[in-house]
C-alpha cells in the first residue's frame, strides 16, 4: 500500500469563513519504510492576511508567503503526487475540508473517492479518554520531536509517519489492525452550492437559450383569451385576485 502522510497549515479554522491554506506537506511511505520517502512541500499565498494569533502557532506570516504561489498554481502537482495513494491524516476532516474546498474553487477534480485513514480516530480507539494530539502520541511512542518548536506541515507529516507506523505494528503491519480506511467524502461534505460549481461550469452551455420573441398577433390573441375567461367566470380569475 502506498501511504501518504499529509498535513496543512492554515490562516484559521474554517474554509467556510474564508480561511485558506498557507502550507501543505506530504510524505510518501512505500512498504512501510520511511528511509527513502518522497515528499511534497509547498508554501501557499492564501490571498488574505494571516492573523497574528495563527502566526504564533506555525510561524508563517504574510511576508513569508507573499511571493509564494496560490493553491490553484500547485493544485495539479499535488493531485499528481497523491494519485494512487491512501492519505493518512491526523484529524482528517480539518485538512480535507481545506483541500476539497480549494480544489472546488479551482474547478479541478475533487478527491471524494481517495481512501483516507484518520489517525486521530484510530488513536481514540486505541487510547480512549487520553490525550491523542500529535505531540502526545509522539511522547507515548517515544518519538523524538525536540526539533519541533512550531507546527510545520512537512515536519508534522514526517512525525505522523513515525506515529502511524508505531500505532500499526512498526515495519510489520498488524494483520488484525482495523485502520478505518474511508473515502474522503465520508469525512467532508461540501455545501451543495459548492459541490455543484464544477457541474454548473460543465453544463452551463446547455442552459443558454436564445430569448423567445413573441409576435404582436400572438400577444393580441392571448389578451382576447384572458378577457373571454374573465367574462365567462364572472370576473373570478386568479390573476385579478389579491
C-alpha positions in Angstrom: 0.0 0.0 0.0 1.3 3.5 -0.9 0.7 5.6 2.1 0.9 9.4 2.0 1.2 11.3 5.4 -0.4 14.7 4.9 -0.7 17.9 6.9 -1.6 21.5 6.3 -1.2 24.9 8.0 -3.9 27.5 7.5 -5.0 31.0 8.3 -7.7 29.8 10.6 -10.1 27.1 11.5 -12.8 27.2 8.7 -12.6 27.4 4.9 -16.3 28.4 5.0 -15.3 31.6 6.9 -12.7 32.5 4.2 -9.7 30.8 5.8 -7.1 29.3 3.4 -4.1 27.1 3.4 -0.6 28.6 3.8 1.4 25.4 3.7 0.9 21.8 2.6 3.3 18.9 3.2 3.1 15.2 2.4 5.4 12.3 2.9 5.1 9.1 0.9 5.8 5.8 2.7 6.1 2.7 0.5 6.3 -0.8 2.0 6.1 0.8 5.5 9.7 2.2 5.1 10.4 5.9 5.6 14.1 5.7 4.8 13.6 6.7 1.2 10.4 8.7 1.3 9.4 11.1 -1.4 8.0 14.4 -0.2 5.7 17.1 -1.5 6.0 20.5 0.2 4.7 24.0 -0.7 4.2 27.3 0.9 1.0 28.9 -0.4 -0.1 32.5 -0.7 -3.6 32.5 0.8 -4.7 35.8 -0.8 -5.6 37.2 2.6 -3.9 38.3 5.8 -2.7 35.7 8.3 -3.9 36.6 11.9 -1.2 37.2 14.5 -2.6 34.5 16.8 -2.2 32.0 14.0 1.3 33.1 13.1 2.3 32.3 16.7 1.3 28.6 16.1 3.0 27.9 12.8 5.3 30.9 12.3 4.2 31.6 8.8 3.4 35.3 8.3 2.3 37.5 5.4 5.8 38.3 4.4 6.8 34.7 4.2 4.2 33.8 1.7 3.7 37.0 -0.3 5.7 35.7 -3.2 4.6 32.1 -3.0 2.2 30.5 -5.5 -1.6 30.4 -4.9 -3.1 27.0 -4.4 -4.5 26.9 -7.9 -0.9 27.1 -9.2 0.2 24.0 -7.4 -3.1 22.0 -7.2 -2.4 19.8 -10.2 1.0 18.9 -8.9 -0.5 18.0 -5.6 -3.1 15.8 -7.2 -0.4 14.1 -9.3 1.6 13.4 -6.1 -1.2 11.7 -4.2 -2.6 9.8 -7.1 -2.9 6.1 -6.3 -2.2 6.6 -2.6 -4.0 6.3 0.7 -3.9 9.6 2.6 -3.0 9.3 6.3 -4.1 12.5 8.2 -4.4 13.4 11.9 -7.9 14.8 12.2 -8.8 14.2 8.6 -12.0 16.4 8.4 -9.9 19.5 9.1 -7.2 19.1 6.4 -9.6 17.6 3.9 -12.1 20.4 4.4 -9.5 22.9 3.3 -8.1 20.8 0.4 -11.5 19.9 -1.0 -12.9 23.4 -0.8 -9.8 24.8 -2.6 -10.0 22.2 -5.3 -13.6 23.1 -5.8 -12.7 26.8 -6.1 -10.1 25.9 -8.7 -12.6 23.9 -10.8 -10.4 20.9 -10.5 -11.5 17.3 -10.0 -12.1 16.6 -6.3 -10.8 13.8 -4.2 -14.1 12.4 -2.9 -13.1 8.8 -3.6 -9.5 8.9 -2.4 -9.0 6.5 0.6 -8.2 8.1 3.9 -7.1 7.0 7.3 -7.7 9.3 10.2 -5.0 8.7 12.8 -6.9 10.7 15.4 -9.9 8.4 15.1 -7.5 5.4 15.2 -5.8 6.8 18.4 -9.1 7.4 20.1 -9.9 3.7 19.6 -6.5 2.5 20.9 -6.2 5.1 23.7 -9.7 6.1 24.8 -10.1 9.0 27.2 -6.5 10.1 26.7 -4.8 13.0 25.0 -4.3 12.0 21.4 -2.9 15.0 19.6 0.3 14.5 17.6 2.6 15.7 20.4 1.0 13.3 22.9 1.3 10.4 20.5 5.0 11.2 19.9 5.6 11.1 23.6 3.6 7.9 24.0 5.7 6.1 21.4 8.9 7.8 22.3 9.3 9.5 19.0 11.8 12.4 19.1 10.2 15.8 18.5 12.7 18.1 20.2 13.3 19.9 16.9 9.6 20.8 16.6 9.2 24.3 18.2 6.5 25.3 15.8 4.0 23.4 13.7 5.1 22.8 10.2 3.3 20.8 7.5 6.2 18.8 6.3 7.7 18.1 9.7 4.3 17.1 11.1 3.8 14.8 8.2 7.2 13.1 9.0 6.3 12.8 12.6 2.8 11.4 11.7 4.5 8.8 9.6 6.5 7.5 12.5 3.4 7.7 14.8 1.3 5.8 12.2 3.9 3.0 11.8 4.2 2.7 15.6 0.4 2.5 16.0 0.0 -0.2 13.4 2.8 -2.5 14.3 6.0 -0.9 13.1 7.7 -2.3 9.9 5.5 -5.4 10.2 1.8 -4.4 9.7 -0.5 -5.9 12.3 -3.0 -8.0 10.3 -5.6 -7.7 12.9 -5.5 -3.9 12.8 -8.6 -2.1 11.6 -7.2 1.2 10.3 -10.6 2.5 9.4 -9.9 3.4 5.7 -12.8 5.5 4.3 -13.3 7.6 1.2 -12.6 11.3 1.7 -16.3 12.1 1.1 -17.1 10.4 4.4 -15.0 13.0 6.2 -16.1 16.1 4.4 -19.4 17.1 2.8 -19.1 20.3 0.8 -22.0 22.7 0.7 -24.5 21.8 -2.0 -23.8 25.1 -3.8 -20.1 24.4 -3.9 -20.5 20.7 -4.8 -22.4 21.8 -7.9 -20.0 24.5 -9.1 -18.0 22.2 -11.3 -21.1 20.6 -12.7 -22.6 24.0 -13.4 -19.5 25.1 -15.2 -19.5 22.0 -17.4 -23.2 22.2 -18.2 -23.6 26.0 -18.5 -23.7 25.9 -22.2 -26.7 23.6 -22.1 -28.7 26.2 -20.2 -28.0 29.0 -22.6 -31.0 29.5 -24.8 -31.9 32.5 -27.0 -34.7 34.6 -25.6 -38.1 34.0 -27.1 -39.5 36.6 -29.5 -43.3 36.9 -29.2 -45.2 38.3 -32.2 -47.7 41.1 -31.7 -50.5 39.0 -33.1 -49.8 36.3 -30.5 -49.9 38.8 -27.7 -53.3 40.1 -29.0 -54.7 36.6 -29.2 -53.5 35.9 -25.6 -55.2 39.1 -24.4 -58.5 38.3 -26.0 -58.4 34.8 -24.5 -57.8 36.2 -21.0 -60.7 38.6 -21.4 -63.0 35.8 -22.5 -62.1 33.6 -19.5 -62.6 36.6 -17.1 -66.1 37.3 -18.6 -67.3 33.7 -18.6 -66.1 33.2 -15.0 -67.9 36.3 -13.7 -64.5 38.0 -13.3 -63.4 35.5 -10.7 -59.9 34.8 -12.0 -56.6 34.2 -10.1 -54.7 36.9 -11.8 -57.2 39.5 -10.6 -57.4 38.3 -7.0 -55.1 39.6 -4.3 
